[in-house]
Amino acid sequence: MRFKGVSIGLALTGSHCTMAEMMPQFKKLADEGAVIYPVISPAVDQTDTRFGTAESWKKALQDITDIPIINTIVGAEPVGPQKLVDVMVIAPCTGNTLAKLANAISDTPVLMAVKAHLRNGRPVVLAVSTNDGLGLNARNLGTILNAKNVYVVPFGQDNPTGKPNSLKAKTDLLVDSIELALQGKQIQPVLEKY
């Protein structure tokens, strides 16, 4: 069990189209012994989409972990002072969340948890999923790639002809990315072909 005794803050943001791909990876983490603290953004907490309802995503998370979901900034703030988790993971990490993190904005439970966690010098892993990763958000991605204690799940252009600015993490590399981040290492290669 690779993650026995490891506590993982698992944060979800509103890239609803990739959430179904993430759930089996979250289950793998739990099956490998991780204690998972779920954190969700307001978009995940309150938005129903064609990809599923807010309640269905919250239920899916609760089926993986028995720990109550953190869905408020006040609820997320103790992550840092209490050193609640060994690693924070944002999967999926939207362009909006990426931009705010790169610019030190903490106006959601996810961003508060990550900011509180980073102050302890502990690792954060991002699974990027954004339609503008090679557009206006490219500069934010560049900032994140150079940030101390921040690691990324390898990513690539998921639809270079239809959406040339779109980037998406290779979901099947999430678990390995977390394992290496806990060792202070960035999984390689960072850029993957879809």
N, C-alpha and C positions, 0 to 999 in steps of 0.2 A: 504494500500500500504506500504509494509515493507521497501521499499528503497526510499521512497519519500524524495527528497532533498539530497540523497547520490550520490556522484560521484565515479564511479568505473573505474579504469584503467584495461581494459580487454586485456591481452596479449596472443597471440597465437604463439606457436612454432611448429616445423615441425613433429609432430606425426600425419601425415595426415590420418591415419586409424581411429583416434578417433574424428576428427573434426566434422563429421556429428552428432555424439552424443552430442557434446557441443552446437551446434547452438540452439536447443530448450531451453537449460538452459539459454543461453544468452538472448533469447527472454523473458523468465520468469523474468529475472532481469529488463529488460526494461519495461515489463508490470507491474512490482511492483514499478515503478516510478524511477528507477535508471537512472542517466545520465551516459552514457557509452562512455569512451574515448578508442577507439581501438588502439592497438599497435601490430605490427606483426614483426616476425623475417624475415631475408632474405629468409629462406626456404619457408615460407608461401607466401612471397611477389613474389617470382620468380620461384617456382617449380610447374610444372604440374605432377600429378601422376595419377594412376588408380583410386584414390579416388576423383579426381576433379582437375580442373585447378586453378592456382593462381588467375586468374580473377574471377572465380566462387566463391571462398572463400571470396575474397575482396567484391564482390557484396553482398554476404550473410551478411557480417558484416555491410555494408552500409545500407542494408534493415532494420537492427535492430537499427542502430544509424545514425543520420545525421551529427555527428562529423567526420571530416576528419581523415583518418587512419594515424597513426604515423608509418612511415616505415624507418626512418633514426635515427642515433645516435644523430645528431644535433636536430632533432625534438623531441626526447625523453628527452633530458637533462633538459628542463624547468619543467618537472613533479615535481621535488623536490623543486627548488627555488620558483616556483609559487604555491606550495602546491595544485596542480591541482586536485588531487583525494584523497578520504578518505581511499580507499583500493586499492591495486594492486592485480590482479589475473592473474596467468599464467595457462591457461587451453587450450590445454594440455601443460604440462611441460615435455619436453623430457629429457632423461638422459644427453644429451649434455648440455642443459641449467641448469639442476640441478647441474652438476659437476662444471660448470663455476660459478654459484651463490655461491656454497659452498666454492669456492676458490677465491672469490672476483674478478672475471674477468667480465668486462663489455664491450664486443666487439660487441654487437648487440643492436638494439633499445630496445628490451625487457629487456635485462640486464641493460642497462643504465637507463631505466624508473624505474625499481625495485630498483636499487642502489640509485638513486636520491630520490625515495620515502622513502626508509628505513632510510635515514639520518634524516628524520623528525620524526622518532619513530612511524610511522604509520604501520598498518598491511599489510602483504602480504600473499596471499593464493595460494598454489600450488596444482594443480591437476596432479599428477605424471602419466606419461605414458612412460614407458621405458622397453626395452627388457633385460636390465642388472641391474635392481634395486636390485637384490639379488646377483649380481656378483660384478664386480669391482666398480660399482656405489653405493654399499651398504654403503661404508664409507662416501660418500657424502650425502646420505640420512640421515645417523646418525648425521652428522654435521648440516644439515638443521633442523632435528627434535629437536635439542637443541638450535637453533638460536632464539634470542629475536625478537619478533614481526613477526615471520614466522609461519604460520599455514598450515596444509595440509588437503586436502579432504581425507576422509578415503579411503584406498586402499587395494588391495589384489592381489594374484596371479591369473591372468586371464586365464592362461593355464598351470597349474603345471606339467602336464605330457609332453606336447609338447614343452613348453618354461619355464622351471622351474625357471629361473632367472627373468622372466617378471613380472612387477607390473603395475597395472592400477587403477586409481582413480575410485570410484563409482560416476559416473557422476550425478546420481539423488540426490546426497548429496551436490552438489556444492553450491546451493543457501543457504541451511541451514548452510554450513561451512562458507560462507561469512558473514552471519548474526551474527554468534557467534564470528567470528574473529573481527568484528567491536566492540564487547563488550570485547575484550581481552581474549576470551575463545577458546580453541581447542575443536572442536566437538569430541565426543567419541562414540564408540570406534574408534581408528585410524585404526586398522587392521580389515578388513571385509572379509568375505568368499564370493567368486564368485560362 
